[in-house]
């Protein structure tokens, strides 16, 4: 954070003609979502700390949903990067609920989530992990208000698989992967380690050694006929995999035995139990119905066909030939099909299109304006889960690409739910007029000029990840880079918007990236006496380059050093740069530490050699008093006389895991601290009103919303009126700055 005019962030970009090839307004839309903050709540001069989740709805990938069996209208979700959340109004509005989690990265990666009625009370159980590594079993006994870490014995996979499984979607996720048997006994199907059992309420797990060879579990269901038998669906569409299709594991209360169900295809993606009947989604093999009591197996694929994958199934028990069965598809159009006669005939409920405006809004979601084929029923939509309400047979909820969708009229009307915040951000800046700019992984740069009430997207073609944001001193211009999010070998662009405060007419222009396709991940603007301006760019695997603007024209880029800013880690990619607006600049290179230049970015010397990892390594600078604040992986430091000194002082922030920091215009230092463990599981936001002199006066100003969301914060900024936190997978959080 760069602070001129006494603690205000000031880095300038101004347009000129050479190197500005063309103008592009990329997918620019205004959106009002019901979960964005109201203008009344956030605009104005002051207020109590009261965070709300904000930013455009949608993005990322929700994996699983499950209805509360005891509370009508309540839904819980689990996402691949966004953790857990809920709705209490049949999926019209969602909110993140993760208090008690957040201290492990895998807590954001939810592969299984099942709300189970245990003797009249709801227990929500979840499974986390990535490709069978670093996972846990988690649970909530109070409707998601708080969560517990039950066990690290087993792991799941909330994201894309590795061979021999399909590397993309469908994934090894399903609401059913953890099941209650009876008493304190539970069973779970893991990503690649088979089926496990716990007899002490999920604390300790042991593997059921009933298979030989690889076992890739995709779905589970308790038997409709025997409380000590569980059905397990496996993925086996590869010659190298020994175990395939549907199996029953009986004698769970004694010596378990696994028996293969003959005739079921090699792939089972999802299972629904309706009465004494099992309905089975079998991927590209279609849909089957199986009756265990008489071993009757029927192919009921019908009009759904096998050109798509049947990936999710649920329904309503009626009679043997009038069950309502609902199926979701993938790897083709991601449609929702329904049968009212147990699979004899099928109707595609999404064939004529869906609404891309969320419930209660007439504004379309940015994600589906930009990527229309990601919407439900689209060619790039993959359905991961479908669940029918146990209290209203016409209320269904669907997890699919970039949104959670609901219907309250049995598929006649489909809309995305509000408040599903799963977007990932890299950077955030606020100018003196409270215009917010946030660099987003999927939507370039998002801008709000009314405290988060509306959001607009700007960018440059072919790339989608916003980085290196900076406003001009008067806030009338915004500079940003646009990059490819997953590697440093394609694209890498730089742009300037001349009017971010009027985002419907942003006038976006491109300045040639000095080393494209490499990514610019941090920028600073300085000025010389006499009016020459200089842009300083920190480049992933490209060192530091500068470009000057003289008489309103940009010159050529000059490489200043490659001594640091080597190849960066893609996880949470960003770079913190601050300056005094003139000769002195500081950069935190996460690979090598903190660097300083006092000659306008020409030469550089190392100040601190402390390296940093993902969501670590932040700077804030009080240029009027020459105080540099440094957030390292384990402490926050102050350097007095920072333009000449390397001596650090520990500010004794009461956390062992500091993250993003920011100085507000009053000189108050904010430090975000993620939970440090299960014994200290709440997120914190510490503030020191006088960090230049009182190093021990820290107050935790985190409110209930911040603790409930448990956000993995990637950056933070503060103005006189606002505090804005941006996250990885949980959108933004915005509060008045009291």
Buried (B, 14 or more C-beta within 10 A) or exposed (E): BBBBEEBBBBBBBBBBEEBBEEBBBBBBBBBBBBBBBEEEBBBEEEBEBBBBBBBBBBBBBBBBBBBBBBEBBBBBBBBBBBBBBBBBBBBBBBBBBBBBBBBBBBBBBBBBBBBBEBEEEBBBBBBBBBBBEBBBBBBBBEBBEBBBBBBBBBBBBBBBBEEBBBEEBBBBBBBBBBBBBEEEBBBBBBBBBBBBBBBEBBEEBEBBEBBEEBBBBBBBBBBBEEEBBBBBBBBBBBEEBEBBBBBBBBEBBEEBEBEEBEEBBBBBBBBBBBEBBBBBBBBBBBBBBBBBEEEEBBBBBBEBBBEBBBBBBBBBBBEBEEBBBBBBBBBBBBBBBBBBBBBEEBEBBBEEEBBBBBBEBEBBBBBBBBBBEBBBBBEBBBBBBBBBBBBBBBBBBBBBBBBBBBBBEBBEEBBBBBBBBBBBBBBBBBBBBBBBBBBBBBBBBBBBBBBBBBBBBBBBBEBBBBBBBBBBBEBBBBBBBBBBBEEBEEBBBBBBBBBBBBBEEBBBBBBBBBBBBBBBBBBBBBBEEEEBBBBBBBBBBBBBBBBBBBEEEBBEBBEBBEBBBBEBEEEBBBBBBBBBBBBBBBBBBBBBBBBBBBEBBBEBEBBBEBBBEBBBBBBBBBBBBBBBBBBBBBBBBBBBEBBEEEEBEEBEBEBEBBBBBBBBBEBBBBBBBBBBEEEEBBBBBBBBEEBBEEBEEBEBBBBEBBBBBBBBBBBBBBBBBBBBBBBBBBBBBBBBBE
